[in-house]
Amino acid sequence: MVKNRRKRVAGKAALEVVGRQRKLSVGEVIVDVRAEFMDLLAEGGKAIAAALFEEDMARFCGPRYSRKDPAQPQASRWGHQQGQVVLGGRKVSLPRPRARRGEEEVVLPSYLGLQREDPLEERALEQMLVGVSTRNYERSLEPLGAGFIESSMDKSSVSRRFALKTEAQLEAALKKPLTDTDWAAVFIDGLHFADHVVIVVLGVDSSGKKHLLGLREGSTENATLCKELLSDLVERGLPADRALLFVIDGGKGLRKAILEVFGQHEVVQRCQVHKKRNVLDQIPEAKKASVRATMSQAYDASSYEAALTQLKNLVRVLAKDHPGAAASLREGLEETLTVKRLGISGALERTLRTTNPAESLNEGMRRVARRVKRWRNGGMVLRWAAAAALEAQRGFRRLKGHKSMPMLIAALRKHDAELDSVRRSA
């Protein structure tokens, strides 16, 4: 009986041990061997590079210790030299074989491919966009282990690669053709970076999709600069011979530039949020709530005529005690109701009456650029803005109310038809 009892106790203990062993997860094992695993991957990378080098050497020089055919002159092996290749977001030293054909050095295609710095620029850009500073770039990389000589991870190298990549992105964004898209609306807004202003142009196609069209450093009050920006968009393919809806913040320079570039085809909707802000800034705090409510009620009116009547009544009320606020409301008043006048309603009307669709883009740009402590010049501002804008573009969604886009397209084509009718009758 004692012997059997001992067997049961021993069996129970063994089960407990097995149970405890089963609690060890795969994740815990990986954490324990992480360093060895990274060393294995790095050594494997070196072995693959060596195999690629040897394959190229065999192609140029023939197999080792083989007789050379005089009819087919081949290169000669010329020892080894320390080189550098790109690995894991940095450069590492790696021995490479050399080959010569007479006095000429033979370049190995595999070595050239491993030397390409595009991955370095891509890695630096991604790290900056997700919030890694140039000082902490090295800490964000996986360690390669002992036996590797690493470089190109200091702050200046990372900053230089980031500048090169963002400069290329900016150039590509400003030259992208716009001819293959059926454009319906254009949102234009300004975003401040310290003493600089970046004008952001967001296009909307006939299906309601948003696209980054252009960037320009300057001021929305500068008519010349705005005209240059719009003219550049027309040269790239934005149509100037048919109506487009322009949603703007109300800057006089921008408004003038739209008229000069697009003429009678321009259809302008002034942002109601900006208009409210401009009016409320010029009245006492005690009256702001009632004025804000009146303006909101007018903008939500069921018809263009009703909204226009309410806003004109508010102008008369403000004119006596607050003439500045009345003048601000009166200026461009009808253009704050353009979308309603076109007969657009519902969610699409609420979307098109403000520059808010550009806010997701602006917010992404602010998020990326807020870590910059000193803007050296407008070129730096534009490069960061382009990188942030293209990053934000990845998350673009269609406009709210995009299913009603055919309603907007029909209203714009009706505007074009009325222009043609006026021209023929003249």
Protein Blocks (a to p, Z undefined) as FASTA:
>chain_A
ZZmmmmmmmmmmmmmmmmmmmmpcfklmmmmmmmmmmmmmmmmmmmmmmmmmmmmmmmmn
opehiacdfklccdddebjadddddeehiacddddddddehjaccddfklmmmmpmklmm
mmmmmmmmnopafklmmmmpccebehiacehkafklmmmmmmmmmmmmmmmmmmoccklp
ccfbdcdddddehjbccdddddddfkopacdfbdceddfklmklmmmmmmmmmmnopafk
bccddddehiaklmmmmmmmnmmmbccdddfklmmmmmmmmccfklmmmmmmmmmmmmmp
mbfklmmmmmmmmmmmmmmmmmmlmmmmmnoklmmmmmmmnopahjllmmmmpcklmmmm
mmmmmmmmmmpmbdfblklmmmmmmmmmmmmmmmpccdehklmmmmmmmmmmmmmmmmmm
mmmmZZ
